[in-house]
Amino acid sequence: MVVDGLAYLAYWNDGLIVLDVGNGMKGGSPSNPRFVSQLKYDLNAVYARVEQLFGRGFVRGTHTAWRQGKYVFIGDEVYAAHPYKGLKDGNNLTFGRLHVVDVSDIAHPKEVAWYEPTDGGVHNVWVVGDTLYLGNYQGGARVLDVSGELKGDLLRQGREMSWILTADSLGKRRAPFAWGAVVRDGNIFVPDINTGLWILRLEPRQQTVP
């Protein structure tokens, strides 16, 4: 993603990379990008439990990046080494954490918060205003409140606003495998590898009737 001449890249084994592709701070351009900064973290340590539960050889890396305000949201894609017996039709068990990186000091990005679903991975994300939308593979589609100052564990703070399990009871491949989310004109487009394209709309929370 490019914002104000800076490219924010998910670099798999090397975390988040920021390049000057026209901003001017490092003299970079689209044809001659220049390194600005990096946030690299220990993927093996973050996902040690995946190896413990499902064996060595799991696949993991920083997969997506989205700049919004002073934050960059980066997501990891993680596959267990061996398929889980409950998932069929080529699906595998996925994991993943969404890292919230403060880039107020662009030369020294730092992680300040995270979101990690308990029942799915993290794939592509989309942010509009104070709301983040993402596909969680077997966990379906999720919507998070990312307003204000972000610190610590966003899941435990109750910032998960809504979710839908993109499962199809009539389809040949019934298990959900949501790949991401794209938002336009109030509609949320969620492509699911198994069950097709879901078009959703986030409804306001209903007031509790005493």
C-alpha positions as CSV (number, residue, x, y, z in Angstrom):
1,M,0.0,0.0,0.0
2,V,1.3,3.5,-1.0
3,V,0.4,6.6,1.1
4,D,2.0,10.0,0.6
5,G,4.9,8.5,-1.4
6,L,5.7,5.8,1.2
7,A,5.1,2.1,0.3
8,Y,4.1,-0.2,3.2
9,L,5.0,-3.8,2.3
10,A,4.4,-7.2,3.9
11,Y,7.7,-8.9,3.4
12,W,6.9,-12.5,4.6
13,N,10.0,-13.5,6.7
14,D,11.1,-9.9,7.2
15,G,7.9,-8.4,8.6
16,L,6.9,-4.8,7.6
17,I,9.2,-2.8,5.2
18,V,8.6,0.9,4.5
19,L,10.1,2.3,1.3
20,D,10.3,5.8,0.0
21,V,8.8,5.7,-3.5
22,G,8.3,9.4,-4.0
23,N,7.9,10.9,-0.6
24,G,11.3,12.6,-0.8
25,M,12.7,11.8,2.7
26,K,15.2,9.3,1.2
27,G,15.2,10.5,-2.4
28,G,13.3,7.5,-3.6
29,S,11.0,7.1,-6.6
30,P,8.8,4.3,-8.1
31,S,11.7,3.2,-10.3
32,N,14.3,3.6,-7.5
33,P,12.7,2.9,-4.1
34,R,14.8,3.7,-1.0
35,F,14.6,1.9,2.3
36,V,13.1,3.9,5.2
37,S,12.5,1.4,8.1
38,Q,11.5,-2.1,9.1
39,L,9.7,-3.9,11.8
40,K,10.8,-7.5,12.0
41,Y,9.5,-9.9,14.7
42,D,10.1,-13.6,15.5
43,L,7.4,-15.5,13.6
44,N,8.6,-18.8,15.0
45,A,8.2,-17.6,18.5
46,V,4.8,-16.0,17.9
47,Y,3.4,-19.3,16.4
48,A,5.4,-21.8,18.5
49,R,2.1,-23.5,19.5
50,V,1.3,-24.3,15.9
51,E,4.5,-26.3,15.7
52,Q,3.8,-27.9,19.1
53,L,0.3,-29.0,18.1
54,F,0.7,-29.9,14.4
55,G,4.4,-30.7,13.9
56,R,7.4,-29.0,12.2
57,G,7.2,-27.5,8.7
58,F,4.4,-25.1,9.2
59,V,4.2,-22.2,6.8
60,R,4.1,-18.6,8.2
61,G,4.8,-15.1,7.1
62,T,3.8,-11.4,7.1
63,H,1.2,-11.3,4.3
64,T,-0.7,-8.0,4.2
65,A,-0.3,-4.3,5.2
66,W,-2.7,-1.4,5.4
67,R,-1.8,2.2,6.5
68,Q,-4.6,4.1,8.2
69,G,-3.9,7.2,10.2
70,K,-0.8,6.7,12.4
71,Y,-1.1,3.0,12.3
72,V,-0.2,0.2,9.9
73,F,-2.2,-3.0,10.2
74,I,-0.1,-6.0,9.2
75,G,-1.4,-9.6,9.1
76,D,0.3,-12.9,9.2
77,E,-0.7,-16.0,7.2
78,V,0.0,-19.2,9.0
79,Y,-0.8,-22.8,7.9
80,A,-0.3,-25.9,10.1
81,A,2.1,-28.4,8.7
82,H,-0.6,-31.1,8.5
83,P,-4.3,-30.8,7.6
84,Y,-6.7,-31.0,10.5
85,K,-9.0,-34.0,10.2
86,G,-12.1,-31.9,10.6
87,L,-11.4,-29.8,7.5
88,K,-12.1,-31.3,4.1
89,D,-11.8,-30.5,0.4
90,G,-8.2,-29.3,0.6
91,N,-8.7,-26.8,3.4
92,N,-6.1,-26.6,6.1
93,L,-6.1,-25.2,9.6
94,T,-5.0,-21.6,9.6
95,F,-3.8,-19.2,12.2
96,G,-2.6,-15.6,12.2
97,R,-2.3,-12.4,14.2
98,L,-3.1,-8.9,13.1
99,H,-0.3,-6.6,14.4
100,V,-1.1,-2.9,15.0
101,V,2.1,-0.8,14.3
102,D,2.5,2.8,15.3
103,V,4.4,4.7,12.6
104,S,4.2,8.1,14.1
105,D,8.0,8.0,14.0
106,I,8.4,6.5,10.6
107,A,12.0,5.7,11.2
108,H,11.2,3.5,14.2
109,P,7.9,1.7,13.8
110,K,6.7,-0.2,16.9
111,E,3.9,-2.7,17.6
112,V,1.4,-1.3,20.1
113,A,-1.6,-3.7,19.8
114,W,-2.7,-6.9,18.2
115,Y,-5.8,-8.9,17.3
116,E,-5.7,-12.7,17.1
117,P,-8.9,-14.7,16.5
118,T,-9.3,-18.0,18.4
119,D,-10.9,-19.8,15.5
120,G,-9.3,-18.7,12.2
121,G,-6.4,-17.1,10.5
122,V,-5.8,-13.5,9.3
123,H,-5.7,-12.8,5.6
124,N,-6.5,-9.6,3.7
125,V,-7.9,-6.5,5.5
126,W,-9.7,-3.3,4.5
127,V,-10.1,-0.2,6.7
128,V,-12.7,2.5,6.3
129,G,-12.6,5.2,8.9
130,D,-12.5,3.6,12.4
131,T,-13.6,0.2,11.2
132,L,-11.4,-2.7,10.0
133,Y,-12.8,-5.6,7.9
134,L,-11.0,-8.8,7.4
135,G,-11.2,-12.4,6.1
136,N,-10.4,-15.1,8.7
137,Y,-10.3,-18.1,6.5
138,Q,-12.1,-20.9,8.4
139,G,-13.2,-18.2,10.9
140,G,-15.4,-16.4,8.3
141,A,-15.4,-12.6,8.1
142,R,-14.8,-10.2,11.0
143,V,-15.3,-6.5,11.7
144,L,-13.2,-4.6,14.3
145,D,-13.5,-1.2,16.0
146,V,-10.1,0.5,15.5
147,S,-11.1,3.9,16.8
148,G,-9.0,6.0,19.2
149,E,-5.7,4.9,20.8
150,L,-4.9,1.2,20.1
151,K,-3.1,-0.6,22.8
152,G,-2.8,-4.3,23.9
153,D,-5.1,-7.2,23.0
154,L,-8.0,-5.9,20.9
155,L,-9.9,-9.2,21.1
156,R,-9.9,-9.2,24.9
157,Q,-11.0,-5.5,24.9
158,G,-14.2,-6.4,23.0
159,R,-13.3,-4.5,19.8
160,E,-14.7,-7.3,17.6
161,M,-17.9,-5.7,16.5
162,S,-19.4,-8.4,14.2
163,W,-18.7,-11.6,12.4
164,I,-20.3,-14.0,10.0
165,L,-19.4,-17.6,9.3
166,T,-19.4,-17.8,5.5
167,A,-20.6,-21.4,5.4
168,D,-22.9,-22.8,2.8
169,S,-25.2,-25.6,3.9
170,L,-26.1,-26.5,0.3
171,G,-22.8,-26.1,-1.4
172,K,-20.4,-28.9,-2.3
173,R,-17.7,-27.3,-0.2
174,R,-19.5,-26.3,2.9
175,A,-16.7,-25.2,5.2
176,P,-15.9,-21.5,5.2
177,F,-12.6,-20.2,3.9
178,A,-13.0,-16.4,3.7
179,W,-10.1,-14.8,1.8
180,G,-10.6,-11.1,2.6
181,A,-13.0,-8.1,2.5
182,V,-13.5,-5.2,0.2
183,V,-15.8,-2.3,1.2
184,R,-17.6,0.0,-1.2
185,D,-20.7,2.2,-0.8
186,G,-21.5,0.6,2.5
187,N,-21.4,-3.0,1.1
188,I,-18.8,-5.5,2.4
189,F,-17.7,-7.9,-0.4
190,V,-16.2,-11.1,1.1
191,P,-14.8,-13.7,-1.3
192,D,-14.8,-17.2,0.1
193,I,-12.7,-19.8,-1.6
194,N,-15.2,-22.5,-0.9
195,T,-18.6,-20.9,-0.8
196,G,-18.4,-17.9,-3.3
197,L,-18.9,-14.2,-2.9
198,W,-20.8,-12.9,0.1
199,I,-22.2,-9.3,-0.1
200,L,-22.8,-8.0,3.4
201,R,-23.9,-4.8,5.2
202,L,-23.1,-3.9,8.8
203,E,-26.3,-3.0,10.6
204,P,-26.3,-0.7,13.6
205,R,-26.5,-2.5,17.0
206,Q,-30.0,-2.9,18.2
207,Q,-30.9,-1.3,21.5
208,T,-31.7,-3.8,24.3
209,V,-35.4,-3.7,25.2
210,P,-35.8,-3.9,29.0
